[in-house]
Amino acid sequence: MYKALHHVVAALLVTSAVSQSAITAEPALSPVRFGSTDWPWWRGPDRNGIAAADQTPPLTWSQTENVLWKAPVPGRGHGSVTVVGDQVFLATADEQADKQIVLCFDRNTGKELWQTVVHDGGIERKGNKKASQASGTLACDGERLFINFLNNGAAYTTALSRGGEQIWQTKISDYVVHQGYGSSPAIYESLVIVSADNKREGGGAIAGMNRATGEVVWRHARPATPNYPSPIILKVAGRDQVFLTGCDFVSSFAPLTGEKLWEIEGATTECVTSTVTDGNIILTSGGYPKNHMAAVRADGSGEVVWENNVRVYVPSMLIHDGTIYGVTDAGVAMCWEAATGKERWKGRLGGTFSSSPVMVGEHIFVINEAGEGFVFKADPAKFELVAENQLGNEVFATPTICGSRIYMRVAEQQGDVRQEMLYCIGKK
């Protein structure tokens, strides 16, 4: 605790937006805890979209094949599933009832355990027709749940207990809608780190909040442009760094103090993907006003190692053993050499993609917007499609894969009624 306080006090020297009360009244915090078969936040335990290699789920599924359970989900959302212990968590928005909600299900049976209304009223209905009002993924530190929602002209982070009781709620920033909002919280030691890039006058913000109290420990204003990534924490160039790409910049911050470690121009304005790393470079990709993908040296030198104009705008990428795997928005699986950007192969999947790929062992799983699921080999030598599956009629959420199961949020069209379902796919 005293070491954490030392870092917080040091942060006062580099930012004027530190909360004094967060320093003087910081309660004791338990370490972040989750199990080896859990998926505690966006993009998984290592924040890179790679699941444990020994937890491979079935390669094939349908409405009847390898379905362990399914549960109806009220409303609509694009956030992914969070799994910790015996609980499964999901955010949703019921626009008819004007409520933004967190749901909890039993991991083994799919029974709904509780639902908590985080915002009653105030749902924003502007933006891209594909956008949802619950596009963030919950993060869990073992004791608390954290979720971001856009509501009544501002972005908020809310903390709940594992039983669904609200602990605190803190405003990140006022927010002017362009396309929508979907940033997910990231947990680091005593903090939960959140962002709300948007085009309001004065810009949005990235902030580190005390995860016990919600008080702001550090905060930086961001450029006044629309942008959609979540802050992602990776160990690169020998140190932990928080990365945000977009707003025409690639930015790096010290997670605990908020010190801006380095920032370069070079990303496009609007990005969505969460960056990945091989330990030396990070990837930035975006789709407006230009298609842009680049590898940036993360040691603060500002070096752009290579770049191309491939449109990997919405689905985040994977890096494994010096190889990058990605799926373009237009449905092409691609593979590049991480060090040079050299294209190794590409293969047509088909459809439009918003969901990101997930790697498990030698396989990569990805779902298109029409609910078509593809499994292909994580092989730098060639493209090999292993399986094709269909579930539901519409999918925007990235599947969660842990404990040899797939947790998949899909929408099914039942006559004139759109019904979201949460499926648990596994070997019976």
N, C-alpha and C positions, 0 to 999 in steps of 0.2 A: 504493500500500500504506500509506504513512504517513498519508494522508488517512483511510483506512479505520480505522487504529489510533486516530486522534484521535477519530473518532466512537464507537468502542468504549469508549475511556476515558471519554468524556462520558457514556456510558450508565450507568456505575457510579453516577453521581449520582442516577439516577432509578429504579434497580432494584437490589435486593440479590442478585439471582439470576444475576449475570454470572459466567462462568467465568474465573478469573484466568489459567489456562493458555491460554485462547483468545487472550488479549491478548499474553502473553509469548512464545508459541511459534507464532504464526500463520504458516504457510508461504505462499510466494508462490502466487497463484492466477491462472490464465489467465482472460481475459475470457470471458463466456458467448458461445458461438458456435453458430449454426444457419443453415441456408440459407433462401432466399426461398420454396422449395417444401417446407419442413419444417413439422412440427407438434410442437413440443418439449415441450409440457405440456398440462395440462387447460385446455380452452377455447381453445387455439391461441396463436399468437405474441403477440397483444395481449390475451389472457386474456378475450376478450369473445364467443367463439363465432362470429366473423366471419373467413372465409377470404379469401384474395386474390381480388379481383374477376375477374382474368384467368385464374383456374385453375378454371373451371367444369367439373364432371364431367358424364357422361351424366345425363340427366333420367329415363331409364328403365333398369330392370334386372330380372333374374330369376335363377333358378339356371343358366340357359344364356345369357342375353342380357348382353353387356358384362361378362362375368366374365373378368378377365385371369389370375387365379389364385385358388385357395382352399387352405387348410391346416387340418388338424384341430388343435384346442386341447384338451389334456387338462384334466379337471376342470371347474370352473365359476368364473365371475367376471363382474362388471359394469363393471370398469374399461375405459376407452377405450384406443385405440391411440395410441402415441407414435411419430412418424416423424422420424428425423434421419439425413441422409446416405443411405446404402444400407441402413440397418437399420430394422426395425420391431419395437417392443417392446410387450409385453403382460404383465400380471400375472394369475395364475390360482391356484386352490386345488383341490388334489386331496384331497377329504375322505376318500375310501377309504384313500388312502395316508397321510393326515394330514400333507400337505406344502403349503406356500405357496411359489410358484415364480414366477420371472421368465423369460419366453421371448423369444428373438430370432429374427426371420425375415429372409431376404433380401428387400429391397424390390422387386426386379425379378422374382423367380421364386416367392416364397413358401416357399422351402426353409428349414426350421428350421436355424439356425446353432448355437445353443446353448440350454440351459436351466440355470438355477441355482436350487437349493433354498435359499430364504432362511430358512425355518423348517421344521425336521423334527420334527413333533409339536406339540402345544399348540394346535391349531385349536379355536376357540370354536364351539359349535353351538347357542347360545341366540339369541333374537331373532326378528324378523319372518321369516316363511317365505319372503318375497321376497328377503331379504337374502342376500348372498354373502360369502365370506371373502376376496374379492379385488376389492373395489369401488373401490379407488383407481386413479388413472392415474399412470404414471411421469412424472417430469420429467427432462430431460436438459440439462446445461450445456455439452455438446459433448465432454466428457471422461468425465463420470460420469453414472450413472443413480441416481435417488432414488425410493424407494417406501415407503409406509406400510402396515403390516399390523397387525391386532389378533391377538395371540397370547398364550396362557397368562395372561390377565387383565391385559394391558397393551398399549398401542399403541407400536410401534417404528418408527423411520425407519432404513432401510438404504441404504447407498451401494454401488453396483457399478461396475466399470469397463465400458467399451464391449465388452470381451471376456467379461464375465460373472463376473469375480473380485470377491469381496466386499472392500470397502475398510474400511468401518466400520459399526457398528450402535449406535444410541442410543435409549434409552427416552424416550418423550415423557411418558407418564403412565400410572399404573394406570388400569384401565378397567372399568366395570361396564356390561354390555350391557343395553340397553333394546330398541332396534330392530336395531342393528347398527353398523358403522363403515365409513366410506367416504371419509374426508378425503384429499385429494391434496396432495402437497408443492408449494410455490411457490418459485421461485428469484429472488433479488434480489442483485445484485453478489456479495459474498463469502459470502452466506448462503443456506441453504435454510430456508424458514419452514414450520412444520408446526403442526397443532392436533389436539386430542383431547378435545372437549367431551363430558362424560358425567356421570352422576348419582352417581358414587362420593362418599363423604364427603370433603369437601375440594375437590371439583370436579376438572375436567380441567386442560388447559394449552394455551397457545399459546407457541411458542418459535422463536427464530432460532438455527440451528446453523451453525457453520463448515462450508462444503460440502467442504472438503478433509479435515477431521479428525473431524467430527461433534460437536465440543465445543460446549456450549451457551453462546452469547454473550449472549442475553437470554431471559427467560422471564416469563410472567405466569400466575398461577392464574386459573381461570375458574369461574363459578358452577356449583354442583352440580346441573345439570339436563341431560337428554338433548338433543343438538343435533347436526346433521350436515353443515353446510357446510364447504367447504375455505376456507382463507385465500386471499383474492384481492387482488392488488396492482394498483391503478389510479392514474392521475394525475388528480386531482380538485381543484378549487379551487386550482390552481397548484402542487400538490406531490404526490409519490408517497405513497400511503397503503395500509396493509394493512387490509382490512375483514373483520370477522366479524359476521354477523347471527344473532340467536337468543339463547337463554338470557334472553329478555325485554329484550335490549339491542341497540343498534346501536353497534359499537365500531370505533374507528380507532386504528392504531398507526403510528409511524414505522418503516419497514421495517428500517433499518440498526441503530437503537439500541433499538427496542422501546418507546420513550417512548409512553405513551398520549396521543394527541393530543386525543381527545374521545370521549365516550360518552353516549348518551341512552337512556332507557327508551322503549319503543314497539314493538319487534319482538315477535312472539309467541314462545312458549317454544321450540317445535321448528321449525326451518327446515332446508332442504336446499339450496336454490338458491345459486349463486354470483352475487353482485350485479354489476350493470352500471352504467355511468355515461354521461352526455352531457357530462361535464366540470364540471357544477355540482351535480347531484343524483346520489344512488345509490338503487337500488331494494332494498327488503327485502320478502320474501314468505315466508309460512309457512302451516302447516296444522293446528297443534295448540297450545293448545286452541281456537284460532279460526282461520278463514280470514282471511288478512290480506295486503294488498299496499299499500305506501306508498312515496312519494318523499321522501327526506330530504336537506336541504341539507347538503353535505359540507364546509362551511367552518368547522365547529365551533360554529355558532350554535344548533344543536339544532332548527332549524325543520323541521317536517313540512309539506311543501308541499301534498300531497294524499294521500288514502288511500281504499281501497275494500275489499270483502270477497270479491273473486274468489279462487278456490282455485287458485293456481299454486304448488303445494307442492313438487313434485319437479323438473319440468323448469325449467331456468334460462331467462331471457329474453334478448332482444336489444334494443339501442338503436342506431338508425341515422338520421342526419339529422333529429333531433328527434322520432323516432317509436319507440314501443316495440312489439315483436312478441312474442307469447307463445303457448304452448299449455297449456291447463289439463290437469290430471291426467285429467279426464273426456273429453278429446278435442275441445275446441273451440279453434280458432285465433282469436286476438284481437289487436286493434290499438288502441293508445291514443296520444294526444298526450302527449309526455313532460313538457312544461311545466305542463300543467293536469290530466292524468289523464283527460281527456275520451275516452270510447270512440268510436272511429271506425268499427269494424266487427267482426263476428265471423262465423265460418263453421264448420260442423260437419265434422270429419274422421272421427271414430268411433274407438272403442276406448279403452283406458286407456294413459296415457303415463308412463314413467319417464325415457326418453331425452330429451335437450335438443335444441332446434332449432339448426341451423348455417346461417348465411347465406353465400352465394357470389354476388356481383354482385346481380342482380335477383331471385334465387331463394332460398327458404328450404326446407331439407331437414329432415324429422323422421320418426322411426320409432316406431310404437306397440309395445306389449308382445307383440302377436301377429305381429310381423314385417312389418306393412303399412307401406310407406314412402310418404310424401306429399311432393310438391313444390308449393309455392304461391308466388305473387308477393310480393315485398317492396314492396308498393304501399300507401301510406297512404290512397288514395282508395277502394279496394274489395278484397274478397276474391276471388281468382282461383286456383282449383286447376288446376295444370298437368299433373300426372301422379300416378298411383297405381301402386305396385309391391308385389310380395310376395317375401320371401326368408326362409326358415326359418320356425320356429313360435313363436319366443320371442326378444325383444330387450329388454334393459335398458340396454345400453351406448350411449352417444352416438356417432354416427358421426364419424370423423375424415376431413376433406376437405382435401387438399393436393396440389399437382402435378397437378391435374385428375383425381384419383382419389378414390374413397370407400373407406375401410377400415372394414369393418363386422363387428362381432362378433355372431354369431347362434347360436341353438341349433336343431338339427334333431332331430325325434323319429323315430328309426329303429326301429320296432317298440316294444319296451319300453325301448329305450336312448336316452338323451338325449345327443347329441353336439354340443359346441360347435365352430363353424367360424369361421375368419377369412377373409373374402372381400375381394378387391381388385377394385373395380368401375372400369372405365375404357374408353375408346374403343379398340377393337382396330385 
